């Protein structure tokens, strides 16, 4: 077990941050798991100034390459402005190189504008605390340890579909309370990992993107996902996920996977 740092990131300037050990993924101590930098970009998109009550309805993260554990800068620009709908674009850069590109649609929120049409997805009960188990053969996975995982089906150490509740043990950014949307993005990048259909010791299944679509903003400390992966015989796969909170389903996410046997 690692000694958890104060947060996944420490803010060093208006749009500059320093990642901590908690961002490190399972494959190399030099690279982050995709969840923390994606959540940081989402934080910047969510908090981008507006005089209107805008809410993110979709975020797409394009993963250009593995993200190093190096100081980074975030930039946000308006691609399409408007009084009711806007499209933002964000970049995550380190040492002058762009590693992630994000696009987010934000809609104006007008309570009472429509009637509610609920989804029938049944949210599982939140389990009691569980002993954390990582991928088979992986002993150093700080990101995994920095989140409280409560599985109701499957797990990192088993193959096949999985359903899990999660709550970050530390803030995303030091001294800032984490928003439920950021906690959701922090977790959902793991969908292809918890629902892996191939042994990680013999195969790579690299997500090149992540799209999270929301019909409702997540609420509360705990968020969850119900993930499954499908694979074709040409090395292409997809992970699809239902995301939820204690009040029910809030949306879906999709990963595109590039799959090959390790040499």
RAZI-V43214 format. One record per pair of residues at least 12 apart in sequence whose C-alpha atoms are under 10 Angstrom apart, sorted by the first residue. I is the first residue (numbers start at 1). J is the second residue. D is the distance in whole Angstrom. If there is no record, write none. Layout:
I:J:D
I:J:D
//
This chain:
1:132:10
1:139:9
1:140:8
1:141:9
1:142:8
1:145:7
1:146:10
2:21:9
2:22:9
2:140:9
2:141:9
2:142:7
2:143:10
2:145:8
2:146:9
3:21:9
3:22:9
3:142:9
3:145:9
3:146:9
4:20:9
4:21:8
4:22:7
4:142:8
4:143:10
4:145:8
4:146:7
4:169:8
4:170:8
5:20:7
5:21:7
5:22:7
5:146:9
5:169:10
5:170:8
5:171:10
5:174:9
6:20:8
6:22:9
6:169:10
6:170:6
6:171:7
6:172:9
6:173:9
6:174:6
6:175:8
7:19:8
7:20:7
7:21:9
7:22:7
7:23:9
7:146:9
7:168:10
7:169:9
7:170:5
7:171:5
7:172:6
7:173:6
7:174:5
7:175:8
7:176:9
8:20:5
8:21:7
8:22:5
8:23:6
8:24:9
8:36:7
8:37:9
8:39:10
8:40:9
8:143:9
8:146:8
8:168:10
8:169:10
8:170:7
8:171:7
8:172:5
8:173:6
8:174:7
9:21:9
9:22:9
9:23:8
9:36:8
9:37:9
9:40:8
9:71:9
9:72:10
9:170:10
9:171:8
9:172:6
9:173:5
9:174:6
9:175:10
10:71:9
10:171:10
10:172:9
10:173:6
10:174:5
10:175:9
10:176:10
11:71:10
11:72:10
11:73:10
11:173:7
11:174:7
11:175:9
11:176:10
12:71:9
12:72:9
12:73:10
13:73:9
14:73:9
14:74:9
15:44:8
15:72:8
15:73:6
15:74:5
15:75:7
15:76:9
15:92:10
16:71:7
16:72:6
16:73:4
16:74:6
16:75:9
16:92:10
16:93:9
16:94:10
17:40:9
17:70:9
17:71:6
17:72:5
17:73:6
17:74:8
17:94:10
17:173:9
17:174:10
18:69:8
18:70:7
18:71:4
18:72:6
18:73:9
18:94:10
18:173:9
19:32:9
19:36:9
19:37:9
19:68:9
19:69:6
19:70:7
19:71:6
19:72:8
19:172:10
19:173:9
20:32:9
20:36:10
20:69:7
20:70:9
20:71:10
20:142:10
20:143:10
21:69:8
21:141:10
21:142:7
21:143:8
21:146:10
22:36:9
22:69:10
22:141:8
22:142:5
22:143:5
22:144:8
22:145:8
22:146:6
22:147:9
22:170:9
22:172:10
23:35:8
23:36:6
23:37:8
23:67:10
23:68:10
23:69:8
23:141:9
23:142:7
23:143:5
23:144:9
23:146:8
23:172:10
24:36:9
24:67:10
24:68:9
24:69:7
24:140:9
24:141:7
24:142:6
24:143:6
24:144:9
24:146:10
25:67:10
25:69:10
25:140:8
25:141:6
25:142:7
25:143:6
25:144:8
26:134:9
26:135:8
26:137:10
26:138:7
26:139:8
26:140:6
26:141:5
26:142:8
26:143:8
26:144:8
27:138:8
27:140:9
27:141:8
27:200:10
28:68:10
28:140:9
28:141:9
29:68:9
29:69:8
29:140:8
29:141:9
29:142:9
30:66:9
30:67:9
30:68:6
30:69:6
30:70:9
31:66:6
31:67:5
31:68:4
31:69:5
31:70:9
32:66:7
32:67:6
32:68:6
32:69:6
32:70:9
32:141:10
32:142:9
32:143:8
33:66:8
33:67:8
33:68:9
33:69:10
33:141:9
33:142:9
33:143:7
33:144:9
33:186:9
33:189:8
33:190:9
34:61:10
34:63:8
34:66:8
34:67:7
34:100:10
34:143:10
34:185:10
34:186:8
34:187:9
34:188:10
34:189:6
34:190:8
34:207:9
34:209:10
34:210:10
35:143:8
35:182:9
35:183:9
35:184:9
35:185:6
35:186:4
35:187:6
35:188:7
35:189:5
35:190:7
35:210:10
36:67:10
36:143:8
36:172:7
36:173:10
36:182:9
36:183:9
36:185:8
36:186:5
36:187:9
36:189:9
37:61:10
37:67:8
37:68:10
37:69:10
37:72:9
37:74:10
37:92:8
37:99:9
37:100:8
37:172:10
37:185:9
37:186:8
38:59:10
38:60:9
38:61:7
38:62:9
38:63:9
38:92:9
38:100:8
38:101:9
38:102:8
38:182:9
38:185:7
38:186:7
38:187:10
38:188:10
38:189:8
38:210:9
39:61:10
39:172:8
39:173:10
39:178:10
39:179:10
39:181:8
39:182:5
39:183:7
39:184:8
39:185:5
39:186:5
39:187:9
39:188:10
39:189:9
40:74:8
40:92:9
40:172:7
40:173:8
40:182:7
40:185:9
40:186:8
41:59:10
41:61:9
41:73:10
41:74:7
41:75:9
41:76:9
41:89:10
41:90:7
41:91:7
41:92:7
41:100:9
41:101:9
41:102:7
41:103:10
41:182:9
41:185:10
42:56:9
42:59:8
42:60:9
42:61:9
42:90:9
42:102:8
42:103:9
42:104:8
42:181:8
42:182:6
42:183:10
42:185:7
42:186:9
43:172:9
43:173:9
43:178:9
43:179:8
43:181:8
43:182:6
43:183:10
43:185:9
44:74:7
44:75:8
44:76:7
44:90:8
44:91:10
44:182:10
45:59:9
45:74:10
45:75:9
45:76:7
45:77:9
45:87:10
45:88:7
45:89:8
45:90:7
45:102:9
45:103:9
45:104:7
45:105:9
45:106:9
46:59:10
46:88:10
46:104:9
46:106:8
46:179:9
46:181:9
46:182:9
48:76:8
48:77:9
48:78:10
48:88:9
51:83:10
52:83:8
52:84:8
52:107:9
52:108:7
52:109:9
53:84:9
53:106:9
53:107:8
53:108:6
53:109:6
53:110:8
54:83:10
54:84:8
54:85:8
54:86:9
54:105:9
54:106:6
54:107:5
54:108:4
54:109:6
54:110:9
55:85:9
55:86:10
55:104:10
55:105:8
55:106:5
55:107:5
55:108:6
55:109:7
55:214:10
55:216:9
55:217:8
56:85:10
56:86:10
56:87:10
56:88:10
56:104:7
56:105:6
56:106:4
56:107:6
56:108:9
56:109:10
56:181:9
56:212:10
56:213:9
56:214:8
56:215:9
56:216:9
56:217:8
57:104:7
57:105:6
57:106:6
57:107:7
57:108:10
57:212:8
57:213:6
57:214:5
57:215:7
57:216:8
57:217:8
57:251:9
58:87:10
58:103:8
58:104:5
58:105:5
58:106:7
58:107:10
58:211:7
58:212:6
58:213:4
58:214:6
58:215:9
58:251:9
58:252:10
58:253:9
59:87:10
59:88:9
59:89:10
59:102:7
59:103:6
59:104:4
59:105:7
59:106:9
59:185:9
59:210:8
59:211:6
59:212:5
59:213:7
59:214:9
59:253:9
60:89:10
60:101:8
60:102:5
60:103:5
60:104:6
60:105:9
60:209:7
60:210:6
60:211:4
60:212:6
60:213:8
60:253:9
60:254:9
60:255:10
61:89:10
61:90:9
61:91:9
61:100:7
61:101:6
61:102:4
61:103:7
61:104:9
61:189:10
61:208:9
61:209:5
61:210:5
61:211:6
61:212:9
61:255:10
62:91:10
62:99:8
62:100:6
62:101:5
62:102:6
62:103:9
62:207:9
62:208:6
62:209:5
62:210:7
62:211:9
63:92:10
63:98:10
63:99:6
63:100:5
63:101:7
63:102:9
63:206:10
63:207:8
63:208:5
63:209:5
63:210:8
64:98:8
64:99:5
64:100:6
64:101:8
64:208:7
64:209:8
65:98:9
65:99:6
65:100:8
65:208:8
66:99:7
66:100:9
66:206:10
66:208:10
67:92:9
67:93:9
67:94:8
67:98:9
67:99:6
67:100:8
68:93:10
68:94:8
68:95:10
68:99:9
69:94:9
70:93:10
70:94:6
70:95:8
71:93:9
71:94:6
71:95:8
72:92:7
72:93:5
72:94:4
72:95:7
72:96:9
72:97:10
72:98:10
72:99:10
73:91:8
73:92:6
73:93:5
73:94:6
73:95:9
73:96:9
73:97:10
73:98:9
74:90:7
74:91:6
74:92:5
74:93:6
74:94:9
74:98:10
74:100:10
74:101:10
75:89:8
75:90:5
75:91:5
75:92:7
75:93:8
75:101:10
76:88:7
76:89:6
76:90:4
76:91:7
76:92:9
76:102:9
76:103:10
77:89:5
77:90:6
77:91:9
77:103:10
78:90:9
78:103:10
78:104:10
79:103:9
79:104:10
79:105:10
80:105:9
81:106:10
82:106:10
82:107:9
82:108:10
83:107:9
83:108:8
84:106:8
84:107:6
84:108:5
84:109:8
84:110:10
85:105:7
85:106:6
85:107:5
85:108:6
85:109:10
86:104:8
86:105:6
86:106:5
86:107:7
86:108:9
87:103:7
87:104:6
87:105:5
87:106:6
87:107:9
88:102:8
88:103:6
88:104:5
88:105:6
88:106:8
89:101:7
89:102:6
89:103:5
89:104:7
89:105:9
90:102:5
90:103:6
90:104:8
91:103:9
100:208:10
100:209:9
101:209:10
102:209:10
102:210:9
102:211:10
103:211:9
104:211:10
104:212:9
104:213:10
105:213:10
118:248:9
118:249:9
119:248:8
119:249:7
119:250:9
119:251:10
120:248:9
120:249:8
121:242:9
121:244:9
121:248:7
121:249:6
121:250:10
122:244:10
122:247:10
122:248:7
122:249:8
123:163:10
123:224:9
123:225:10
123:226:9
123:243:10
123:244:7
123:245:8
123:246:7
123:247:8
123:248:6
123:249:7
124:151:10
124:152:7
124:153:10
124:163:8
124:164:9
124:165:9
124:224:9
124:226:10
124:244:10
124:245:10
124:246:9
124:248:9
125:150:10
125:152:8
125:165:9
125:246:9
126:150:7
126:151:8
126:152:8
126:164:9
126:165:7
126:166:9
126:222:9
126:223:10
126:224:9
126:246:9
127:149:10
127:150:6
127:151:7
127:152:7
127:164:9
127:165:8
128:150:7
128:151:10
129:148:8
129:149:8
129:150:7
129:151:10
130:148:8
130:149:7
130:150:6
130:151:8
131:148:9
131:149:9
131:150:9
132:144:8
132:145:7
132:147:9
132:148:8
132:149:7
132:150:9
132:151:10
132:155:9
132:156:9
132:157:10
133:145:9
133:149:9
133:155:8
133:156:7
133:157:6
133:158:10
134:155:8
134:156:5
134:157:6
134:158:9
134:194:10
135:155:9
135:156:5
135:157:5
135:158:8
135:159:10
135:193:9
135:194:9
135:196:10
135:199:9
135:200:7
135:201:9
136:156:8
136:157:6
136:158:8
136:199:8
136:200:8
136:201:8
137:157:9
137:199:10
137:200:8
137:201:7
138:157:10
138:200:9
138:201:9
143:168:10
143:186:10
143:187:10
144:156:10
144:168:10
144:187:10
144:190:9
145:168:9
145:169:8
146:167:9
146:168:6
146:169:5
146:170:7
146:171:10
147:166:7
147:167:6
147:168:4
147:169:5
147:170:8
147:183:10
147:186:9
147:187:8
148:164:10
148:165:8
148:166:5
148:167:5
148:168:6
148:169:6
148:170:10
148:222:9
149:164:7
149:165:6
149:166:5
149:167:7
149:168:9
149:169:10
149:187:9
149:222:10
149:224:9
150:163:9
150:164:5
150:165:5
150:166:6
150:167:9
150:222:10
150:224:9
151:163:6
151:164:4
151:165:6
151:166:9
151:194:10
151:224:9
151:225:10
151:226:10
152:164:6
152:165:8
152:226:9
153:194:10
153:195:10
153:226:9
153:227:10
154:194:7
154:195:8
154:196:10
154:226:10
154:227:10
155:193:9
155:194:6
155:195:8
155:196:9
156:190:9
156:191:10
156:192:10
156:193:7
156:194:5
156:195:8
156:196:8
157:193:10
157:194:8
157:195:10
157:196:9
157:199:10
157:200:10
158:193:10
158:194:8
158:195:8
158:196:8
158:197:9
158:198:10
158:199:9
159:193:9
159:194:8
159:195:6
159:196:5
159:197:5
159:198:7
159:199:8
159:200:10
160:192:10
160:193:10
160:194:8
160:195:5
160:196:6
160:197:5
160:198:9
160:227:9
160:228:7
160:229:8
160:230:10
161:191:9
161:192:9
161:193:10
161:194:7
161:195:4
161:196:7
161:197:8
161:226:8
161:227:6
161:228:4
161:229:7
161:230:10
161:239:10
161:241:10
162:191:8
162:192:10
162:193:9
162:194:6
162:195:5
162:196:9
162:225:8
162:226:6
162:227:5
162:228:7
162:229:10
162:241:10
163:191:9
163:194:8
163:195:9
163:224:7
163:225:6
163:226:4
163:227:6
163:228:9
163:241:9
163:242:9
163:243:10
164:187:10
164:191:10
164:194:9
164:223:9
164:224:5
164:225:6
164:226:7
164:227:9
164:243:10
164:244:10
165:187:9
165:222:6
165:223:6
165:224:4
165:225:7
165:226:9
165:243:10
165:244:9
165:245:8
165:246:10
166:183:8
166:184:9
166:186:10
166:187:7
166:188:10
166:221:9
166:222:6
166:223:6
166:224:6
166:225:9
166:245:10
167:180:9
167:183:7
167:184:9
167:186:9
167:187:8
167:220:10
167:221:6
167:222:5
167:223:7
167:224:9
168:183:7
168:184:10
168:186:8
168:187:8
168:221:9
168:222:9
168:223:10
171:183:9
172:186:8
178:221:9
179:218:9
179:219:8
179:220:9
179:221:9
180:217:8
180:218:6
180:219:6
180:220:6
180:221:7
180:222:8
180:223:7
180:245:9
181:214:10
181:217:7
181:218:6
181:219:8
181:220:10
181:223:9
182:218:9
183:218:9
183:219:10
183:220:10
183:221:8
183:222:8
183:223:7
183:224:10
184:212:9
184:218:8
184:219:10
184:221:10
184:222:9
184:223:6
184:224:8
184:225:9
184:243:8
184:244:9
184:245:9
185:210:9
185:211:10
185:212:8
185:223:10
185:243:10
185:253:10
187:223:8
187:224:8
187:225:8
187:243:10
188:210:9
188:211:10
188:212:8
188:223:9
188:224:8
188:225:7
188:226:10
188:227:9
188:241:8
188:242:10
188:243:8
188:252:10
188:253:8
188:254:9
188:255:10
189:207:9
189:209:9
189:210:7
189:211:10
189:212:10
189:253:9
189:254:9
189:255:8
190:207:10
190:225:9
190:227:9
190:255:10
191:207:10
191:210:10
191:225:8
191:226:8
191:227:6
191:228:8
191:229:9
191:239:7
191:240:8
191:241:7
191:242:10
191:243:10
191:253:9
191:254:9
191:255:8
192:205:8
192:206:9
192:207:8
192:227:7
192:228:7
192:229:7
192:230:10
192:237:10
192:238:8
192:239:6
192:240:8
192:241:9
192:254:9
192:255:7
192:256:9
192:257:8
193:205:9
193:206:10
193:207:10
193:227:9
193:228:10
193:229:9
193:239:9
194:225:10
194:226:9
194:227:7
194:228:8
194:229:9
195:226:9
195:227:6
195:228:5
195:229:6
195:230:9
195:239:8
195:240:10
195:241:10
196:227:9
196:228:8
196:229:7
196:230:9
196:239:9
197:228:9
197:229:7
197:230:8
197:231:8
198:229:10
198:231:10
198:259:10
198:261:9
199:261:10
200:261:9
200:262:9
201:261:9
201:262:8
202:260:9
202:261:6
202:262:5
202:263:8
203:259:7
203:260:6
203:261:4
203:262:5
203:263:9
204:257:9
204:258:8
204:259:6
204:260:6
204:261:6
204:262:6
204:263:10
205:231:10
205:235:9
205:236:9
205:237:8
205:238:10
205:256:9
205:257:6
205:258:5
205:259:4
205:260:7
205:261:9
205:262:10
206:236:10
206:237:9
206:255:9
206:256:8
206:257:5
206:258:5
206:259:6
206:260:9
207:237:9
207:238:9
207:239:9
207:254:10
207:255:6
207:256:6
207:257:5
207:258:6
207:259:9
208:255:7
208:256:6
208:257:6
208:258:7
209:254:8
209:255:6
209:256:6
209:257:8
210:239:9
210:240:10
210:253:7
210:254:6
210:255:5
210:256:7
210:257:10
211:240:10
211:252:8
211:253:5
211:254:5
211:255:7
211:256:9
212:241:9
212:242:10
212:243:9
212:251:7
212:252:6
212:253:4
212:254:7
212:255:9
213:242:10
213:243:9
213:250:8
213:251:6
213:252:5
213:253:6
213:254:9
214:243:9
214:244:10
214:249:9
214:250:6
214:251:4
214:252:7
214:253:9
215:249:9
215:250:6
215:251:6
215:252:9
216:244:10
216:248:10
216:249:8
216:250:5
216:251:7
217:244:10
217:245:9
217:249:10
217:250:7
217:251:9
218:243:9
218:244:7
218:245:6
218:246:9
218:247:9
218:248:9
218:249:9
218:250:6
218:251:9
219:244:9
219:245:6
219:246:8
219:247:8
219:248:10
219:250:9
220:245:7
220:246:7
220:247:9
221:245:9
221:246:9
222:244:9
222:245:6
222:246:7
223:243:8
223:244:6
223:245:5
223:246:7
223:247:10
223:248:10
223:249:10
223:250:10
224:241:10
224:242:8
224:243:6
224:244:5
224:245:6
224:246:8
224:248:10
224:249:9
224:250:10
225:240:10
225:241:6
225:242:6
225:243:4
225:244:6
225:245:9
225:249:9
225:250:10
225:251:10
225:252:9
225:253:9
226:240:8
226:241:5
226:242:5
226:243:6
226:244:8
226:252:9
226:253:10
227:239:7
227:240:6
227:241:4
227:242:7
227:243:9
227:252:10
227:253:9
227:254:9
228:240:6
228:241:7
228:242:9
229:241:9
229:254:10
229:255:9
229:256:10
229:257:9
230:257:9
231:257:9
231:258:10
231:259:8
232:259:9
233:259:10
234:258:10
234:259:8
234:260:9
235:257:8
235:258:6
235:259:5
235:260:6
235:261:9
236:256:8
236:257:6
236:258:5
236:259:6
236:260:9
237:255:8
237:256:6
237:257:5
237:258:7
237:259:7
238:254:7
238:255:6
238:256:5
238:257:5
238:258:9
238:259:10
239:253:8
239:254:6
239:255:5
239:256:7
239:257:7
240:252:7
240:253:6
240:254:5
240:255:7
240:256:9
241:253:5
241:254:6
241:255:9
242:254:9
//
